[in-house]
Amino acid sequence: MRTCARSFSLWLWLVLAILFGGSPASRAAEPLAAGAQIYAKNQTAKIRIDTTTIGVSGDLTYPCRVRKATEEWLWVWVGGKKSEGWIKRADVCTANEATEYFTKQLADDPKDAYALLQRARAWEELGALDKAIADDTQLIALAPKAFAYNERGLKYFAQQDYTKAQADFDKALDLDPKFALARNNRGNLERAQKKFDAALIDYNEAIRLDDRNPLFYGNCANAWLEKGNLDQALANLDQAIPLDPKNAMLHLNRGTALLEKGEPAKASEDFQQAVQFDPNVAESRNNLAWLRATAEDDKLRDGAAAVRHATRACELSDWKNGGFLDTLAAAYAEAGDFDKAIETEQKALAVLPSAEKADSEAHLERFRAKQPLRDSGKKPAAK
């Protein structure tokens, strides 16, 4: 099934522990919603479940995204404790807030390593990679340790300067061979370059060093998916999900693998959970919509639900993803609105690359004949 293959997200989870302390904010912050990325202002803010403190902000890993929110509290994954908990909104910054906040900290103390660390991460989220690399380079000058080289390696990786990223990850591991996060990140770099065997070596070593980190298993699974080994990918994902049961991306990727294996009913369960845990991931919406629109099993199809999820996927991608538009067209067809199906498929064809138009053209002909799509649940390996 080409649409889900094209929309499958090979997320590179680049996670890092906070290592230094800063100081708290003095001004009120705007409310945040699920999915927002945040940066702790210091290493000592308490993280709670009910009245029990389960950790501190130094236990967070990055990227750190809000999973749910109230006006004053944010529910986050606490990587250092392999658990979830609440942190006060006042104890964290968004990227824009972070660049301002940590710049003020650095004006008071230019050698504040934690401020450099967090400002560099915020610059990266904002796309200011040169500024992020400059901060990390200054951080290395202050603290020439493994974590600092690993941080700069991430920025070079994001900049697609793979040679410099490799050098920094290698340096980090020379300084600390047991640095599991650097192993994971070098594996991501190798996977991006299609060096899957090398990536698997690094991922498996990261897992050996920290067998409670769900993201290491998830990244390893992605490498197996790209090699076409669905059984091994599913084995890794089955290990990852119990470690972080509400991780939307793990459920999305397991659902994608199950769909590829020809198990649409199980895939449907994972896609539903992915949407439940993070409703703003377009790929989850798209893949669930495809199943609801095209599954051969009548029990899995629901035209109205397919239209709803596919529409949201298109909204989240600014209506620029041809694969998501193709799914929406299939959803309209399942709902019996073939005029809309034809109109939407034509929009998909307008934005798809020439090499990817064949399936959509075939879909368009079916819609003109007033025939909905039916998919066996199997599809080519994710690219």
C-alpha positions in Angstrom: 0.0 0.0 0.0 1.9 3.0 -1.4 0.3 5.8 0.6 1.3 4.5 4.0 4.7 3.7 2.8 5.2 7.2 1.5 3.9 8.8 4.7 5.8 6.5 7.2 7.9 8.7 9.4 11.4 7.5 10.2 11.8 9.5 13.3 15.4 9.9 14.5 15.1 10.2 18.2 18.1 12.2 19.3 17.9 12.2 23.1 20.3 13.7 25.6 20.4 14.2 29.4 20.6 17.6 31.1 23.9 17.9 32.9 24.2 21.4 34.5 22.1 23.8 36.5 20.7 27.3 35.9 18.2 29.6 37.6 14.4 30.0 37.6 12.2 32.4 35.6 10.8 35.6 36.8 8.0 36.2 34.4 4.7 34.5 33.6 4.7 32.1 30.6 2.0 31.4 28.1 0.0 28.2 28.4 1.3 25.2 26.3 -0.5 22.3 24.6 0.4 18.7 23.9 3.3 18.4 21.5 5.1 21.6 22.5 8.8 21.2 23.0 10.2 22.6 26.2 13.5 23.3 28.0 14.0 23.2 31.7 15.4 26.4 33.3 17.4 24.5 35.8 18.3 21.0 36.9 16.5 21.0 40.2 12.8 21.6 39.5 10.7 18.8 41.0 8.7 16.4 38.8 5.7 14.8 40.5 3.0 12.2 40.3 0.2 13.4 42.6 2.2 14.5 45.8 5.1 12.2 45.2 8.3 13.6 43.7 9.6 11.1 41.2 12.6 13.1 39.9 13.9 16.5 39.0 14.3 18.5 35.7 17.8 17.1 35.4 16.2 13.8 34.7 14.6 15.0 31.5 15.9 14.0 28.1 15.7 16.0 24.9 13.9 16.7 22.7 11.4 17.0 25.6 7.8 17.4 24.4 4.6 18.0 26.4 2.3 15.0 26.4 -0.6 16.8 28.1 -1.1 20.1 29.8 -3.0 22.2 32.3 -2.6 25.9 32.7 0.1 25.4 35.4 1.4 21.9 34.9 2.9 19.8 32.0 2.9 16.0 31.8 6.3 14.9 30.3 8.4 11.8 29.8 11.2 11.7 32.4 13.9 9.8 30.6 16.2 9.6 33.5 13.6 7.8 35.5 11.9 5.9 32.7 8.6 7.3 33.8 6.1 10.2 33.2 5.3 13.0 35.6 4.2 16.6 36.1 6.5 19.6 35.9 5.4 23.2 36.6 5.0 25.4 33.5 6.9 28.1 35.3 10.0 25.9 35.4 10.4 25.5 31.7 10.7 27.6 28.5 9.6 27.2 24.9 12.4 27.7 22.3 11.6 31.4 21.9 11.5 31.9 25.6 14.7 29.9 26.1 16.8 32.0 23.8 15.8 35.1 25.7 16.0 33.5 29.1 19.4 31.9 28.7 20.9 34.9 26.9 20.1 36.9 30.1 21.8 34.1 32.2 24.9 34.3 30.0 25.0 38.1 30.3 25.4 37.6 34.0 27.8 34.6 33.7 29.4 34.0 30.2 30.7 30.7 31.5 27.3 29.3 32.5 27.6 25.9 30.7 24.0 24.9 31.3 22.7 28.1 29.7 24.9 27.5 26.6 23.6 23.9 26.5 20.0 24.8 26.6 20.2 27.9 24.4 21.9 25.8 21.7 19.1 23.2 21.8 16.6 26.0 21.5 18.4 27.5 18.5 18.3 24.1 16.9 14.5 23.9 17.2 14.2 27.4 15.7 16.4 26.4 12.8 19.3 28.6 13.7 21.8 25.9 13.4 24.9 28.2 13.0 24.0 29.9 16.3 23.5 26.5 17.9 26.8 25.2 16.7 28.5 28.4 17.9 27.1 27.8 21.4 28.1 24.2 21.4 31.6 25.1 20.3 31.8 27.6 23.2 30.5 24.8 25.5 33.3 22.5 24.3 35.8 25.1 25.1 34.4 25.4 28.6 33.8 21.7 29.2 35.6 19.5 26.6 33.7 16.4 27.6 31.7 13.7 25.8 28.3 15.3 26.3 29.4 18.5 24.7 30.8 16.9 21.6 27.6 14.8 21.3 25.5 17.9 21.4 27.5 19.6 18.6 27.3 16.4 16.6 23.5 16.6 16.7 23.6 20.1 15.2 26.0 19.1 12.5 23.7 16.1 11.8 20.7 18.4 11.5 22.8 20.5 9.2 23.5 17.4 7.1 27.2 17.9 7.6 27.7 14.2 8.2 31.5 14.3 8.2 31.6 16.7 11.1 28.8 15.0 12.9 30.6 11.7 12.7 33.8 13.3 14.0 31.9 14.7 17.0 30.1 11.5 17.8 33.4 9.5 17.5 35.1 12.0 19.8 32.3 11.7 22.4 32.6 7.9 22.4 36.4 8.1 22.6 36.0 10.2 25.7 33.2 8.0 27.1 32.8 4.5 25.5 29.8 3.8 27.7 27.8 6.9 26.6 24.7 5.1 25.3 23.1 8.3 24.0 26.1 9.0 21.7 25.9 5.4 20.5 22.2 5.9 19.6 22.9 9.2 17.9 25.7 7.8 15.8 23.4 5.0 14.9 20.9 7.6 13.6 23.6 9.2 11.6 24.6 5.9 10.0 21.0 5.0 9.3 20.5 8.4 7.6 23.4 7.4 5.3 21.8 3.9 4.6 24.6 2.2 6.6 22.2 0.0 8.3 24.6 -2.7 9.5 26.8 -0.1 11.2 23.7 1.5 12.7 22.4 -1.8 14.1 25.8 -2.3 15.8 25.6 1.1 17.5 21.9 0.7 18.4 22.4 -2.8 20.0 25.4 -1.5 21.9 23.3 1.4 23.2 20.6 -1.1 24.3 23.3 -3.2 26.0 24.4 -0.1 27.9 20.9 1.0 28.8 18.3 -1.7 28.2 15.5 0.5 29.7 15.5 3.2 27.1 12.6 2.7 24.8 13.9 5.0 22.1 17.0 2.9 21.5 14.7 -0.1 20.7 12.6 2.1 18.5 15.5 3.4 16.4 16.8 -0.2 16.1 13.4 -1.2 14.9 13.5 1.5 12.2 16.8 0.2 10.9 15.4 -3.3 10.7 12.3 -1.9 8.9 14.5 -0.2 6.3 16.4 -3.5 5.8 13.0 -5.2 5.3 13.2 -7.5 8.4 9.7 -7.0 9.8 9.9 -9.7 12.4 13.0 -8.2 14.0 11.5 -4.7 13.8 8.4 -5.9 15.6 10.5 -7.7 18.2 12.3 -4.4 19.0 9.0 -2.5 19.1 7.4 -5.1 21.4 10.3 -4.5 23.8 10.1 -0.7 23.5 6.4 -0.1 24.1 6.1 -1.6 27.6 8.9 0.7 28.6 6.9 3.8 27.4 3.3 2.6 26.8 2.0 6.1 25.8 4.7 6.9 23.2 2.8 7.8 20.1 5.7 7.3 17.7 6.4 3.7 18.9 2.7 2.8 18.3 2.8 4.5 14.9 5.9 2.5 13.9 4.6 -0.8 15.2 1.3 -0.2 13.4 3.1 0.5 10.2 5.2 -2.6 10.5 2.1 -4.7 11.3 0.3 -3.2 8.3 3.2 -4.1 6.1 3.2 -7.6 7.5 -0.5 -7.9 6.5 -2.1 -7.6 9.9 -4.4 -4.7 9.5 -6.6 -5.3 12.6 -3.5 -5.2 14.9 -2.2 -2.2 13.0 -5.5 -0.4 13.5 -5.2 -0.8 17.3 -1.7 0.7 17.3 -2.7 3.6 15.0 -5.7 4.4 17.3 -3.4 4.5 20.3 -0.9 6.7 18.4 -3.7 9.2 17.7 -4.9 9.0 21.2 -1.5 9.7 22.8 -0.6 12.5 20.3 -3.4 13.7 18.1 -1.1 16.0 16.2 1.1 13.5 14.4 0.0 13.6 10.7 1.4 10.2 9.9 -0.7 8.5 12.6 -3.9 10.2 11.3 -3.0 9.3 7.7 -2.4 5.7 8.4 -5.5 5.2 10.5 -7.5 7.0 7.8 -6.1 4.7 5.1 -7.2 1.6 7.0 -10.6 3.1 7.7 -11.0 3.8 4.0 -9.5 0.8 2.2 -9.4 -2.3 4.5 -10.8 -5.4 3.0 -12.3 -6.3 6.4 -15.7 -4.5 6.6 -15.3 -4.2 10.4 -12.2 -2.0 10.0 -13.8 0.4 7.5 -15.6 3.7 8.5 -15.9 6.3 5.8 -16.8 9.2 8.1 -13.9 8.4 10.5 -11.5 8.1 7.5 -12.5 11.5 6.2 -12.0 13.0 9.7 -8.6 11.6 10.2 -7.4 12.2 6.7 -8.6 15.8 6.8 -6.6 16.3 10.0 -3.5 14.8 8.5 -3.8 17.2 5.5 -4.3 20.2 7.9 -1.2 19.2 9.9 0.8 19.1 6.7 -0.6 22.4 5.3 -2.3 20.4 2.5 1.1 19.9 0.8 1.6 16.2 1.2 0.4 14.3 -1.9 0.2 11.0 0.0 -2.1 12.4 2.6 -4.3 13.9 -0.1 -4.4 10.5 -1.8 -5.6 9.0 1.5 -8.3 11.7 1.9 -9.5 11.0 -1.7 -9.8 7.3 -0.7 -11.7 8.3 2.4 -14.2 10.4 0.4 -14.7 7.4 -1.9 -15.4 5.1 1.0 -17.9 7.7 2.3 -19.6 7.6 -1.1 -18.7 11.2 -2.1 -16.9 10.4 -5.4 -17.0 14.0 -6.7 -14.9 15.0 -3.7 -12.7 11.9 -4.2 -12.0 12.9 -7.8 -11.3 16.6 -6.8 -9.0 15.6 -4.0 -7.1 13.0 -6.1 -6.5 15.6 -8.7 -5.0 17.8 -6.0 -2.8 14.9 -4.9 -1.5 14.5 -8.5 -0.7 18.2 -8.7 1.8 17.9 -5.8 3.2 14.4 -6.2 6.5 13.9 -7.9 6.3 12.3 -11.3 7.7 9.0 -10.1 4.9 8.7 -7.5 1.9 9.4 -9.6 1.1 6.0 -11.0 -0.9 4.7 -8.0 -2.8 8.0 -7.7 -3.7 8.0 -11.4 -5.1 4.4 -11.0 -7.0 5.6 -7.9 -8.5 8.4 -9.9 -9.8 6.0 -12.6 -11.5 3.9 -9.9 -13.2 7.0 -8.4 -14.4 8.0 -11.8 -15.9 4.6 -12.1 -17.5 5.2 -8.6 -15.5 2.4 -7.0 -13.8 2.7 -3.6 -10.3 1.4 -3.0 -9.6 -1.9 -1.3 -6.2 -2.7 0.1 -5.0 -6.1 1.3 -3.1 -4.6 4.2 0.3 -5.4 2.7 2.6 -2.8 1.2 6.2 -2.5 0.1 8.9 -1.9 2.6 9.1 1.6 4.0 11.7 3.7 2.3 
